[in-house]
Structure formats: C-alpha cells, structure tokens
Amino acid sequence: MIKYIYILLIIIIVPTSTSALVALSDHEMDDVTAQTGISIILPDIDFGVSMTRLSLTDKDGVSGYPNPAYLVVDNIDHATFGNFNLATKIAMGDTVAHKIGVDPSSIYGTGMKPLDLDVGTDSNGTFINIGLPKMQLYTGDFDDVHIRVADNQLGTNGTDIAYFSLPGLYFEGMGGNIQLRPAGNTGNGGIDVKITDTPFYLYNEKLIIRDADPMTTAGQDSLELNQYYLHDGNKNPFILRNGHFSLNVGRENNRNWLKIIAHEWEGDLYANLGEMKWCGEQFGRWEIGRIIQYENAHTYISGHSMGLDMEIAARFKIENIYYIYGSGANDYNNSHMLHIAQNFSGDARYPSSWSFSGNLLIGDLANNRPATLDFGSDGSSNMLALNLPIKGSLGIESVQLGGTDFGPVLISGMDIKYLKLYIPHR
C-alpha cells in the first residue's frame, strides 16, 4: 500500500511530461521550501461539483416486494459544492467563529499556514506525515433534494420518502497533523491514520426535512434544525488531541467486510443546536456535551445478495443533554451523565455504583444477526426495509424535567434480535 502512496505523490509533484520541463525562476519557487520534507503555500482552490441523481440498486428486492428496486436521490442537478480554500487566509466575516459570536482573529490568526509533507520511519515502520494548512470547505445550496424508492433507475414511478435542503454546511480547519501508514496491526492490510492536535469547526446553518405528501399544508410539513455546530465547550474549535483510525477489508464469519475502526478518540467535544422548528413552530434549542467516545468503536459493512449488512459498535458517555424550551429559570430538561454501552453492573438505584463496559451493538455479527438495508417493489408500490438488532445498555444518572430531578433511568441487558422498519409502511 505504501509504495502506491509514494507513486501517487510523485505523480502529483513531478511533471508528467519531461518534454515540457522548463527552468523555474527564484520568484516562482518562493512558495516551495524543503529540508527533510516539502512545504507548499497553495493559492485558493475553488471547485464545483454537480450531478443529476444518485441511485443505489437492490436487484433481489425484499420479503413481500421481490422485484428489483432503486433508492434514488433526485433533483440535485442544481446543488453545488463550493469554495474550497486551502492554505489561505480565511475571510473573517464568513467564518464559523463570526457566526456564533466569537472574535475570528482570536481563533484563526492572520497568517497563512503551509501544507507540509514528510516521509519518516519509527519503531512501527514507515509513514507519511502531513502537516495540515488552514482550510475552509462549505457546500452550496442543496434545495429540495428528493429521496425516493422506485422501480427504475431514473426514479420515475417512485414513492417519495422525504425532501431535504441543506444550505450552508461549513468545515473549517486551523492546522494539525496526520500520519498515514499501512495498517500492519490488523493483519489484514489497509491503511492506518493517526490525527494529533487538530482543531476544527463543523457548522450547519440549516437542515430542512420536509414531508413528501403534497396534501400537507406548506409551512406545516417540515422539521428544521438551525445553527448546529461542534466546539470545545467554550465556542472555540474542537481539538482532536489524539485520534487513531484504520480502514481495511477483513474476514468475519467467513465473509469479507469493509472495516472502519476508531481505535482512539480524545478531545472535549460539545454540540449546540441553536433552534429547532416542527411544522413551523419553535421547539427550543439543545446543548450537548461533553461527549466522550471510548476506544475501539467500529463500523463493518458487507453485502447479502444485493442488500447491505452492517454492524455498528460504540460506547459513549455524555455528561449533559440540555433541552431549553423557554426563557424561564426552569424552562429546561437535562439528562445528566448518559451512558451508552453493552454491559452494566451495579445497583440500579444508586448511580454511584454503576459501571459500564463494551460497545453497544447495532447488528450482531457474532450471532449472525447483522443490521440490514434492503428495498424492493411488487410492481405497484415500493418499499425500503431496515432491520436493526440492538444489544446493549442505556443509563442516565439524573433526569431533570422543568428543574425537578426525577432520579436515574436504566435499561440494561437489551438484546433486540429483530427490529424491522418498513418505509413507507405496508
């Protein structure tokens, strides 16, 4: 794997036609420096991407709907991605910090930061080291994109599930470091990624999910989630202090699986939702944090005939989930110290005795019960089907409603072997 990465870097850095080589002036080389590696100051890179539709095929259908069907994301020919700015000064008036009321100059600084590339060797072998530049990536206007299940790839004669709009999704990075190396610790090849001291914001101005029923009154047919962003608890960028991930293909239960593993994730992560609207009515705002993800979460993906099989495994602790629905002193609900895991021990009455371990599972490969996604048609109607087996425990140390503490809530030893969802319903 590593030699192919080297070859790719050579293709990028070295001109592909030797007959076109010309001498570069000192001025032209001002933005490139090299000692043990290479540093590049890049100009703005702007690009746009557009497409008409995206289709996912299931040729063998689902129980009761045996004909082939397609999951179609349509009406996206006018949606665009835009303005990917790499290693440049980010415009202060158009930043996440500015939008959430923080002085941008205190977050981003005023200078440029180069893209640094190095190759090194340590006790674990050879790696590529990437020093990240400042960067900003945001989407254009995704407006009224359709999601439907249909009996043909073009999406005609389909059943609309929902429409959604996503204007103004921002990702901003202020540097950091990434190491890439072969995933030798897995025994299955692939790639291993370590991310250290990497600050970033993720901000979404608005997400609208709208009812596909044309008979629903306009303005009373949608869920709106506005001003959603990730931060460190003080509206500063979230800093991923240590992140360790791997991507590879491996064997489980005599089948091949794409494996995405989060071995480590260390950082103070908080999430805010500035406004929630349901059918045009304001339903308050949310503040969530601190969110702690424990080691060795994973997602496995494979296939059965033409459908998808999955297992998602993770363990979390969330210190507070605030739902603020008014301006009064007690106009809030708070779930304090929420635990999501597989195993529980302790006395249910006394949270001080609680102990959690293992990953909650959605899908259970060890018992041959993966989560599944299928869609099919019976010639006159279309169906999307999910099966989500769940195995684990959920505990909340303190549930406060309207300022009153109602004590702990605990669900332990869940083993839901089948949880089938049909959309649209039969």
N, C-alpha and C positions, 0 to 999 in steps of 0.2 A: 504493500500500500504506500509506504513512504517514498519509494522511488517514483511512483506515479505523481505524487505531490511535487517532488523536485522537478520532474519533467514539465508539469503544468507551470510552475514558477518560471522555468527557463523560457517557455513559450511566451509568457506574458512579458518578461523583462528583455529578452533578446529579440531584435528584429527578425522577422521570418524570411526576409529576402535579402541575402548578402549582397546582391547586385544593387540594392538601394541604399547601402551604407554610406553615410556622409559624416564628415567631422563635425562635432558639436562645439560651439563657441563656449567661452567661460560663462557668459550670461545665461546660455541655455542650460548649463549644468548647475546653476546656483541653487536650485531646489532639490538636488540629489547629493547626499553625503554618504560615505561608507567608511567604517573602520572594521569592526567584527561583523557587521551586517550592513543593511541598507536602510536609509531613512528617506521618505518621499513626502514632500508637501504637494498635495494634489489640488488642482483647481476644482471649482464646483462641478459636480456631475449631476446633470438633470436628465431624467428619462421618464417616459410614459409607457404604460402597458395597457392594452385594451383587448377584450375578447367578446364574442357574441354570447356564448353559452358554454357551460361545463356539464358533461354527462358522465354518470357512473352506471355501469351495466350489471344487471343480475340476470343471467340467461336461464336460470332454472327456477326463478320465482320463489314463492314461499307457500307454506301449507294453506290450501284453500284458494290460492292465487298462483297457479302453476305456470302461467305464461311469462315469458321474458318481460322485464320492465326496466325503466331507467329513472334514476334520481337526477333531476335536471335543475341546474342553477341557471336561470334565464334572465333576459332583459338587462344584461350587463355590458352591452356593446358601447354604452356611453360612460361607463365607470372608468376612472383613471387612477393610477398611482402617480405621484409627482414629487419633484423637488427632493432628490436625494443629495444632500450636501455633505461632502466628505472632506475632513481636514481643513475646514474653513472657519472663519468667524461666524457664529450663528447669529442671525438678526435678532437683537434683543427684544424688539417689540413683538416678535412672533415665536415666543418660546413657552414651554410649559410653566416655567417659573413666573413669567409675566401673567399668564392666565390664572394662576392660583394665588397671586398676590405676594410674590416674593421678589426681592431685588435681583434681576437676572445677572447683573455684573458680579454679585457675590457668589453665584453658582458657576457660571461658565468661564469667568475670567475674560481677558481681552485679547489674548494672543492665539496664534494658530498652534496646532499640535500635529506632528507628522505621523505618518504610518511607518512603523518600524518593523523590519523583517530580519530575523536571525535564525541560524541553524546551530544547535548545540547538542551536547551529549552529557548525560549524568548517569547515576547508578542504575537508572531504569531504561537506559538506551538513548537513541537519537530522537530529537524533537524539533519542531518548528515553533519559534516564538514570535508572536505578533503583538506589537505594541499598538493599541488602538488609537485612532485620531478622535478629535471631536467630530460628531456627525449628527445629522437630523434627517429623519425619514418620516414622511407623512403621506397619507392617502388623499386622493381627490374625493370627489363626491360619488359615493355609492348610493344611488337613489332608486328606491322601489325595485330592488332586485327580487326576482321570483324564485321560490323553491317549490318544486312540484314532482310528483311521481307520475310517469307517463308510460304508454306502451310503445313509444318510439323515441329515437334519439333526439329528434328536433323538439320534443316536449309538447307537440300538439296532442289533442285528445287526452290531456293530463288532468290530474287532480291537484290543485294548488294547496299547499300546506300553509304557507305564510309568505308575506313580503317583508323585506327589511331594508333599512337605509343606514349607512354608516359614514356620515360626513366628518372629516377632521380627526383621523387617528394619528397621533404623534408618537414617535420613538426618538429619544434624544440621548446620546451617549457623550460622556466627557472624558474619555480615555479608558485606561485599564489594560489588562494583559491576558492573552490567550496562548496556551501551549497545546499543540497538536502532535500526537504520536500514535503509532499502531497500538491497538488495544490488546497488548500481549497478556494482560492479566485475566482476560476472559477465556483464552484458549480457542476462541472462535474467529480470530482476526477482527476486522473492523477498525474503528478509529476511537481514540481516547482524547477527551478535551478537558483541560483544566483552565478555569477562569478565576483570576485573582484581582481584588481591589478595583472592581469595575463599577463605576457609578452610572446610573441611567434613570430616566423618567419614562413612564408609559402613560399617555393621556388620551382619553377619547371624549370629544366634545359632545357627541350624541349618538345613541343607538336606538333606532325605532323598529319594533317588530309589530307588524300590522296584520290584522285578521284578513284572510283571503276572501271572505264571504262578501260579495258585492252588495248584499242587502243590509249590511251593518252600517249604521249612520256614521258619516265622516266625522272625525274628531272623537268618536267614542269606540274606536276599533283598534287601539294600539296600546302597547307598553313602551314607555320612553325611559331610558336610563341616560342621564345627562351629567357631564363633568365627572367622569370616572378617572382616577389616577392612582398610581403606585408611588410611594415615597418612604422615607425613613422614620416617620413618626413626627417630624418637625417640618414637613413640607420641603425638605431637602431631597436630593436624589437618593433612591435606594442604592446601597452599595453592596454588591455581591462580593463579600470578602474572600470566600473560598467556594468555588463550585467545581464539581468533578462529575463528568458525564461520559457515557460511552454509547456508541451506536454500532451494532453488529448484527449478523444473522447467526442464529444458533438452533440447536435441537432441543425440543421439549416434547415428551410423549410421542416420540417417533415422527415428529413433524418439524418443518422449518419455520422459524419465527423471526420477524424483524424485532430486535430488542433495543429499546431505548431506556437506559438506566441512569438515574440520578443518584450517584454514589454519595454525594455530599452537597449540601446547600446551606451556606452560613451567611446570614445577613439579617438586619432588622427591617422586616417588610410590613408595611401598612397599606391599606387600600381605603380610599374615600369615594363615595358616590354622592355628588352634590345635590341631585334631585331625581326623584322617581315619580313618574306620572302613569296612572292607569285610567284608560278611557277619558283622557283629558283632565282628570282630577289629580292634584298634587298629593302624594302619599309619603312625603318626608324625605329624609336623607339617611345615609348609612356611613358609619365609621368602623373599620375592621382592623384589628391589629393588637398585638404583634403576632404575625403568622410565622410559625416555626415548622419547617419540614424536616423530618428525621431522615437518617441515612437509608440508601438503597431502595428508594421508590423506583418503580419501573412501569413501562407500558410494553406489552408484547402484542404483535399484530400478525395474523396469518389468514388463511382463507379456507373455506369449505365449499367445494364446487365453485360457485360464482359469488358467494356471500363473504362476509368478513367475520373472523373470530378474533377476540381480544381478551386480554387480562390487564387490568389497571390496578396497581398496588401502591398504596401510600399511607403514611402515618403523619398526622398533623396535630399541633396544639395551637389554638387561637386564644389569646389572652382575653380579648373583649370583642363582642359584636354589638355595637350600638345601633339602634334604630330610633332616630329622633323624628317625632311626628308633630311637634308643636314648639311654641316658644316658652312654655311654662317650665318651671324648675323640675317638674316630674313628668314632662311630656316625652318620655323615652322608655324603651325596653333595652335591657342589656343581658346578654348571655356571657357570663364570666367564666373563663377557663374551660373552653370547649376542647375535648379530646376526641380524635378520630383514629382508631387503631383496630387491630384484630382481637387482641386478648385483654381481659380485665381481671384484676384481682383486688381484694379489699372488701370493706363493709360498705354496702350501697348507701347507708345512712350517713356516713362520715367521709366527705371528700378528702380529708387529710390522710386517710388510709389508702386512697386509690393508687393503683399502679397500672399502667398500660404498656403493651409491647406488641411488636409485629405490625405488619401492614394490613389495613383494611383492604379487602379484595372486591373488585367488581369483575366478575368472571373468576373461575376456579379451575385452573388447568390441572392441578394435582388430582382432582376428582372428575376430570373430563367434562367440565361444565363451563366452557368459555362464554363470555358475553358475545352476542351475535347481532349482526345487522343484515337484513335481507329486504328486498322489495320485489313485488310481483303484480301480475294482472290476471283477471279472469275473463278478459275480453270486453267487459262493460265498466269495470271500476278498477282502481289501482290501490295498492296497499304498501306502506312501509312498516316493517316489523322489527322491534328490538326485544331481545331477551337479556336481562341484566341480573344474573345471580349475584348476591351480595353476601359477604362473610366478614363479620367484624363486630365492633362495639362502638358506642357513642356515649360520651358522658359530658354533662355540663355541671360544673361545681356550684353555680349560683345562677338562678333565673330571676331577673328583676323585671316586673311589669308595672309601669306607671310609678316607679320609685319604691315599690313594695317587693321585698325579697321573698320568693316562693320556694327557696331551697334548691337542692340538687335534682337533676334528672339523669337517669342512667338506663341505657339499653345495652345489654351485654349478651354475648353468645348468639348474635344473629347468624343464621345460616339459611338464607333465602335461596332455594335451589332453582326456582324459576320465577321470573318477574317479567311477564310479557306485555309489551305495549304495542298497540296497533294504531297507526296514524295514516289516514283518517280511520275512525273506528268502523267496525263491521256494521 
